[in-house]
Amino acid sequence: MSPASAAKIHWFARLEHRFHVWRERRARRRGRSATVVPFPGYGGTGWVRVVGRALIVPPPLKRSRGEGTGVRGWRAFVSIPVSFAAVQVHVGGRTHDVVADRGGVIDTVIEAELEPGWQTLTMSVEGQDPVEATVFIVADDVRFGVICDVDDTVMVTALPRPFIAAWNSFVLDEHARTPVPGMAVLLEQLRREYPSAPMIYLSTGAWNVAPTLRRFLSRNLFPAGAMLLTDWGPTHDRWFRSGREHKTTNLRRLAREFPEVRWLLIGDDGQHDEAIYSQFLDEHPGSVAGVAIRRLLPAEAVLAGGRASAEHDPAKAPWVSAEDGAGLRDRLSDVGLIDPR
C-alpha cells in the first residue's frame, strides 16, 4: 500500500470517529445515556477474557397489539458506540477499571479466580446499573474444545456476495434467518459428550449483530458459547478490518492461552475457513483434534460466489466434510471424535 493510500484511509478512520462523536453528543443532548452490552466470554485459572461494548442504544420500538416481535437487522447498526468509555468490571469480589476502544468495544483480560464452568460477572458504565455478563472458565485438565464458525456453518447467510450480505445483515427479520440443518444437534451432542469443553463461536460478523446472534442460537437450540466477533469500519491502514486476520489471530491466541487443549474446528467451504484452518493446523498441529467442513449446497455456493478450498495433510488431524450437521456427525463418528450411538 502506498503512503498516499495509507494517509487517505487514516483520514477516513478519523472521520468515522468524528462522526460517532457527533452522534454521541447529539444523543446526550436528547437525554440518552450509555450502557454496556455484554457478550459471553471465557477464561482459565486465574484470569478471564471480558468482552462487551459501550453503546447508546436506540429506544425500543413501539408495537401495536398482535404485531410480531421480529427485529430488522438494520436496528443493530444504529446504536452509537461510546469511544474510550470508562467501564467498571466487577468480578471475584473486586472492581476493575477498563477502557473501551475507539469503537466502544471492551476486550480485556482481567485477573480473577473463578470456578470452572459458566460464571457471572457484572459491568457498568457512567454510574448506570450493573449489567450481568457470562464467562466460561476452562479447567486445567480440559483437553478438548470446539471452535465453530457462524455464517453458512450454523446460519445460512451466503455472506461473501455483497448484496446478499447486506440483505441478511440490514433488512432481514431475525426470525427469518435459517439454521443449517442438523448443526444444533451436532453441537449439542458435542456439548453432552464433552461437558467441560469450551464452545467458542468465532465469526467475521460485526459486534453489532451479537445480540441478534445470541437470540438466534438460543431460539434454535444451539448450545451456549463464548462469542468472538469483530468491529466493522476502517483501521489505520485499510478501509475495513480483515475477517481472515480476525479469525487467524484469535485461533493463535487460543492456542497460546490453552496449550493443552486440542480443538475441533468447524467451518464451511464458502469463505476462507479451509485455508485458515489448514494454516493453523500447519502452525499448531498439537492444538487441532480435527476439522469439520460444511459443504455449501449448489445454490448456496452460487450465492456465496463459489467454493473455497485448501490443501491439507490428513496425517496431522482428521478432516471431514458433509452438507449438513447430520452428515458431519456421521463423519466425526467415523474418525472417533463423537459417539456413533
N, C-alpha and C positions, 0 to 999 in steps of 0.2 A: 504494500500500500504506500502511495506517495505521501510525502509530508503535507502537501496541499490537501489531499483527501482526508488525512487524519485530522487536520485542523478543522476542516469543514464538519466532520462528524462530531468532533469535540464541541464545536459551536452548537450543533443540533442537540447534543445531550444537555448542554447548559440551558438551551431554550426550553427543552422539555421540563427541566427543573423549575425554571421561572414560571412556566405555565401552571404547574401544580401549586406553586407558592401563591400565585394569584387566585387560583380556585379555592385554596385553603382560607386565605384572608376573606374572600367573598362569603364562604360558608360560615365562618366565625362571626361575621357581621350579622348574619341571619340567626345567630344564637345557637348554632350547632357546635358540638364538641367532639373530640377524638375518642375512639375506643380501640380496644385490642381485639383482633380476630385471631384466636389461637389455632394452630394446626397440630396434628399428632406428631410427636417427636419420638426420640429413642435415647437410650443411654446404656452405660455399663457400670461396673463397680466404681463408685466414687465420682461419677460425672453424668451429665445429662445434656443432650443437644436440644435446645429450646427453639422452636420455630413459630412464627406468627407474623402479624402485620398490624401496624398502627394506621388507622383509617378514620376518615369522617364519612360515614355511610349515609346513603340517601334514606329519606323517611320511607317506611313501608307503604306498599300500595294499598289504597282503599278498595275493597272489593264488595260488590253487590251480593246480596243473598243468593246462594246457588251457584256463584261463579267459582270456577276451578282455582286450584292453588298452585298451578304451574308458574314457573319463573322464567321469563325470557332471558337468554344468555347475555344480552347487552347490559342488563342491570348490574351484572358482576363487574363491569368495567367502568361504571360511572362513580364508584366510590373514590374518594380523594385521599391519596397517600399523604401521610404526615412525615415529611422528611426529617431525619435525625431526631425523632421523638425520644424523649427520656422515658424509659419503661422500667417498672419495678417488677421483678420476678420473685415470688415468694415460694420457696421450696425447702423442705427439710428443716423447718424452723428458722430459716434465715431469709433475709431480703437482699437481693442483688440488683444493682442499678446497671442497666444495659442501654445501649443507644441503637435505634433502628438506622438502616442505611438511607440513602437518598430516596429510595422508593418506598420507604416505610417498612421494609422487610426486617424482621428480627430473626437472626440465625446465629446463635451463640452457644458456646459450651460453658456450663456452669458446674462448679464442684457441688456435689450432693450425694449423700448416702441414702439410697432408696432400695427397697426390696425388689427382687426380680419380678417381672410381670408388669401388668398395666398399673400405673400410679398416676396421681394427680398433683398438679401444682396450680398456682394462680398467677395471673399477670394483670397489671393495671397501668394506666397512663393518665396524667393530669388530674390525679385525685379521684378518678372515676371508680365505681365499684369494681372489685377484682373479678376477673373472668377466669373460669376454670379451664385448664388445658390438661391433656393426657399425654403420657410418655410411656414407652415400653422399655423396661430395663432388662437387658440381656445378662443372664447369669454367666459366671465364669466357665461353667462346664458345658455350655451350649456349643455344639459343633456343626449345626445346620441352620440355614436361614433361606428366606425366599425374597428375591428382588423381582418385581413384576412391573412391566410397562403398562400403560393405561390405554392410550389411543390405538384402536384396532387390535388390542390384545384383550382387554376386558370390556371395552366400549367401542362399538362400531362408529367410526368418525370419518374415515378416509381423509385424514388430515393433510397429507402433502399437497393436495390440489388446492390452490388458494381460495377459489370461490366456495368449495365445499367446506373448507376450514372456517371461512368467515360465516357461512350459514350456520354451521354447527355451534360455533362459539358465541355469535352475537344474536342470532334470530331464533333458533330452535328452542321450543319449550323444553325444560329439563326433563319433564316426564315423557317426552317423545324420544329421548335417547335410548338406544337399543344395546343391551348387553350381548357380548359374544356368547353363543350357546355353549353351555357346559363349563364355562370358566369359573363361575361362582362355586359349582360343585367341586371342581378340581382344587381350587384354593382352600375351600372349607375342609376337604379331606386332608390336604397337607397340614392345615392347622390342627386337625384332630390327631394326626399321626405324630406331629412334632409340636406339641403344645407349648414348649418353651422357646420355640424358634421365632426370631424376629420376622415380621412380614412388612416389607417396605415397598410402597408404590412409588416408582421412580419415573417421572414423566417430564416431557418437554413442555407441557402445558403451563400456562401462567398461574401465579398465585391467586389471581383474581377469581379463577374458577374453582378454587379449593373447597369453599363451602358447598357449591353445587356438586362437586365430585364426591364429597363425603356423603351427601344425601343420596346420590345415585348408588354408591357402593352399599349403603345401608339398606336402601329400598330393594335392591336386587340381591340381598343376602350374601354379599361378599364379606369375608372376614375383615375385621378392623386391622389397620396397619399404619405405620408411620408414613408420612407423605413428604416427598422431596420434589417440589416443582421449581419453576424458575420465574424470573421477573421479566416482563416484556420491556421493550424500549431500547434506546441507544446506550452504548457504553462509550468509553473514551476513545475507542479505536474502531468501532463498527456501528452500523445503523441499528442492528438488532442482535441480541445475545445468541450465541450458538447453542442450539439444543443438543447437538452431538457433544460439544465440550462439556455442557452441564452434566450429561449422563456419565461421560468418561471420568470427570473429576470426582463425582460422588461415588462411583464404583471404586476408584483408587482410595478414596478416603475411608470407605467402609472396610476395605482390605487392611488398611493401617489400624483402624480402630478395633477391629475384631480379627486379629491374625489367625486365630484358631478356628474360625467359622468358615465352612465351605458352603457357598451359595448356589441355589438353584436359580438360574437366570431365565426369566420368561419374557418373551417379546414376540414380534411379528416380522414378516418379511416385506412390509410396505414402506419402511423408512430405512434406518441405518442400524437397527438392533443387531443384526447378524454380524456386521463389521465391528460394531462396538464390543459385543460380547467376545468375538474372536480375538480382538486385540487384547482385551482384558484377560482372556484365557492364556494367551501367549505370555503376558506380563506376570500373571499371578496364577499359575496352574494349580497351586495348592489351595487356592481360595474358591475354586469352582467345583461344585458337586455335579453339575450337569447344566445343559442348555435345552430349553424347550421353545420352539419357534412355531407360532401360529401362522399357517399359510393363508393368505387372503383368498377369498373366493374370486373367481374370474371377474365378476362385475366390480367387486371392491378394488381389485388390483387396477382396473381401468380408471376408476375414480381417483385412486391414490397415485396415479401417474406411473404405474408399473411396479415391478417387484425388485427388491434389492437382494443381493446375495454376496456371500463372502466365503473364502476358503477357510477351513478349519481342520484341525488334526483330531480325528475321532479317538486317537490313542490317549489324549490328555484328559478327556472327560466325555461322558455320554452326551450325544447331540441328537435330539429327536425333533420331529415336526409333524403337524397334522392341521386340519382345517378348523377344528373346534376343541373345546375343553375335553370332551369325551375321548376324542382321538389322542390328545396329548396324555390323558390319563392312562390309556392303554399302552402307549409307547413308553411312558415313565415306569409303568409296572414291569414292562419287558426288561428294562435295564436295572430294576431293583430299587428305584427311588421312591416307589409308592407301593402300598399293599394292593395286590391284584384283586382281593376279595371285595 
